[in-house]
Structure formats: C-alpha cells, structure tokens
Amino acid sequence: MTTQPQPIRVLVVEDDPVAADAHVMYVNRVQGFTAVGKAHTGAEARRLLDRTPVDLLLLDLHLPDVHGLQFARSLRAAGHQADVIAVTSARDLTVVREGVSLGVVQYVLKPFTFATLRDRLIRYAEFHAAAGEASGQDEVDRALATLRAPGPAALPKGLSAPTLERVTVALRDSGEGLTATGLAEVVGISRITARRYLEHLVDAGRAARAPQYGTVGRPELQYRWVKGP
C-alpha cells in the first residue's frame, strides 16, 4: 500500500481579512498544500506557530504590529524553521537581499493572481521535496533553480502589466473607490477595458466591489482597493 505524502502546511499571515481569506483559498486550491490557519498580526501568528506545525509561511511584510522581516528574524531566534514566501507591495531590493538570510525563499508582489501563487507554491514543493546527498554541483544548482520563476506570470489575454500598474495606482489612491467609468477617465482607457482590469483585481483579492446607490437607473459597481501599500 502506497503512503500518500503529507501536504505542506501553510500559515497565512496577512492583516487584511479579505486578502487573508483569498490567500487561504488559493493555498487550498493547490494540490499538496493545506492552509493550517491564518493570522492578522505577528503576535497572532506567533501563538499559532507555537501550537501548530507549519512548513511554510505566506507572510505579508507590512503587519500592523511588526515588519515581516523583523518577525521572520524573531522566529529564527526562537528556533522556528518554517520557510517563508514574502507577500509585499514594496519593490525595495535591499529588503529582498535581507530576506534571503532569514529563510525567505520567494517573493510575491501585490497584486497577484492565483496563477502566480500557484507557480511559486509548485516550485517550492519541488524544492521542499529534495532530500539526500547531491551527486555534484549540477544537482545542487538544479535544486536551487526550482525556486526561480521563468518570468512574470501571464496576465489574462488583453491585459498588460503597464496598464495594470496604472489601474492599481489609481484605485489605491482613490480613497473611497472608483467605478469603471471613473477609472476610465482617470487612466484614459475605455469603460469596458477599465471593468476588465477591475474584475481582474477582484479575482486577485486586491479589490472589492459593491453597488453604488443613490444614482438614477441601475447602480454602477463601485470598486475599492482592499489594502494600502
């Protein structure tokens, strides 16, 4: 009888409840992974880690009570050995370099899609499964190379990264949110195109939508950024 391998246990650490729920859902959709819990602060994550076996942290770097790298450093000092995939809006390469020494094996930039996280998790699973003694340098290099993504995850057909960045900035800076019509005017694209980008951000867990009441006729959907940078 073949014994099934144990799933990789993931703790989601993300202070935004909407994003945390989305990340838990994403993790559980990837074969071989299971989300064993979620925490919204470093203190809550620490309590969970002290009583729950965890292989991997999906760790937001901007927590309300501690910076993610400071939290990772405290875990290492306490003897916790879980690896870390850092989730962040920051593009500071100094932070990336610092994270390498703290067990950060991957970085995922917000906003991201399920496909992006799935790719990182699959690659981590291959790295995690490597065991035994390497036969030589080539095998060591192959093990490390499994963590490297071949390139940015593809966006849905018809969407472009530069426009997505402009849409993201506009929505994030809008405060109370934008309709597709409002976003189209700000970014300089059609309303239909704006709606596609907004729905993409909703699917990625980075935006939420709700009807805009108080208008004549059918209410237009209002979109808001679910978390600041």
N, C-alpha and C positions, 0 to 999 in steps of 0.2 A: 504494500500500500504506500503510495507516494504522499509524503508530507508536504502540505502547502506552505510556502514561505510566509512568515509573519509580515503583515503590512507595515510600512514605515509610518511611525506615529508622529503626527504633526500637531504642534500647538500654534494656533493663530494668535498673534499679539498685534492688535490694531485698535486704536481708541475710537474710531468712528463705527458706530453699531451697524450701519448699512453696509459699509465696506467689509467689516468683520464677518457678517453673515454671508456676503458674496464670496469671500475668500474660503470660508469653511465649505461652502457648496462646491467651489472649484476643486478644492483638495479632494473631497469625497467622490468627485466625478472621475478622478484619475486612478486607474487600476493599480493596486499595490500600495495605495496610500489611504490613511484614515485620519481625520481630524479628531484628536482626543480631547479638544477643548478650545476655548477662546478666552482671551483676556484683553481688557481695555486699558490697563496700566501696567507699568513694570512691577509694582508691588503685587498685583493680582497674578501676573504671570509667574512670579517667584513662588507664590503659595501653591500654584498648580504644579510647578516643576518639582516642588519638594514632596508631593504625594502621588504624582503621575509620571510613569516612564515616558520619555519623549526622545525621539531620534532627531527631529528637525524642528526648528523654529521658523515660522514665516513672520518675520519681525519688522514692524513699522519702526523707522528710526526716529520719528517725531511723536513720542509719547508725552502725555501731559505731566508726568512726574519724573521722567528721566530720558536722556538721549539714548537711542537704541544701542549705540556702540558702548556707551558707559554701562548700560545694562548687560551687554554681552561680556564686557570685561569683568563685571562683578560675578557673573555666572562661572567664568573660568576660575576665578579666585576661590569660589566655593566648591569647585570640583565637578560642576555640571559639564558634560562633554557633548551635548547636543550640537549638531551643526546648525548654521544659520543661513537662511535666504533673506536678505535685507530688502525691504519694500520702502521706496522713498521717492519723493519728488525732486530731491536735490541732485545736482549734476556735478558736485564737487569731487574731483578725482583724488584729492587729499583724503577725503573720507573713505573712498574706495580702498586706497592703499592701507589705511589704518585698519580697516575691517578684515583684511586678509590674515593678519596675525591673531585675530580673535575668533577664527572659525567661520567667517562669512565666506561661503562657497559660491554664492551667486548674488547678483543684484537685479532687482526688477524695478524698472522706473514706472511711476504712475503717470498717466492712466495706462493700465494694461488689460489685455483681453484674457479670456480663459485659455486660448491657444498659446499665448505667451507663457503663462504659468505652467501649463501642461508640459510644454517643451522643457522648461527648467526642471520640473519635477522628474520627468523621464530621464533626463541626463543625470540628475542627482542619484536616481535609483541605480543607474549603471555604475556610477562611482561608488555608491554605498555597498554594492554587491561585490566589488573587487576584494579579494582575500588571498592569503597565501603569499609566497615569496615570488617576486618578479624575476623573470629569467634574464633580464637585462634592461638597458636604458630605454629601448623601444617600448617595452611593456609598461614601464613607469610613465613614459610620455603618453601612451595611449590612455592609461587610467586617468591622468590629469586632463587630457583633451576632451574626455566625455563631458566635462563641466562647461566647455566653451560652446556657446551657441554659434551656428554657422553664420548668423546675420540676424537683423531685426525680423521679428515675426511679421508675416504678411498681414496687411490690413484687408478688410473686405474689399472686393472689387469696386473700383470707382472712388475709393477714399485715398487721400495722400497724406503722408506724415506732416509736411509743412502746413497744410490746411488744418489738420487735426490739432497741431500745436496752436495755431491762431484761434481756433474754436475753443480749445481748452483754456487759454489765457482769457479770452473774452468772457466765458461763462464763469470762470473762477473769480474774475474781477467785478462781476455784475452785482454782487451783493444779494439782492432778493431774487435773482434769476432772470431768465430770458425766455421768450417764446421763439419759435423757429423764425417768425417774421422779424422779431427784434434782432436776433443773432445774424440773420441775413444782411440786415442793414449795417450792423457793426463790422462784420467781416468782409462784406462785399461779395456774397455768393447768393444763389437763388434760395428761396424759402424751402424748396424740396430738398436741395443739397444740404441746407442747414439742418433740416429734420433728420436726414440720414446720419450726419455726424453726431447729433444729439442722441439719437437712439443707440448709436454705437457706444457712446459714453455711458448710457444707462445699462447696456448689456455688460460693460466692463466694470460696473459697480461704482463708477465715478460721478454719476449724475442721477438725480431722481426727478420724476415728472409728476405733475398734478394739474387738474383742470384749473384754468384761470377764470374765476367767476366775476360777475359784475360787468360783463360785456354783452353787447347786443348779439343775438343769434347764438350759434353753437360755440361754447367756450373753447378757446385755443389752449393747448397744453403749455404749461409753464415748466421750464427746466431749471434746476438749480444744482450747483456744484455741491457734492456731499461732504467735501472736506477741503480746507485750505491747504496751501503748501507747507 
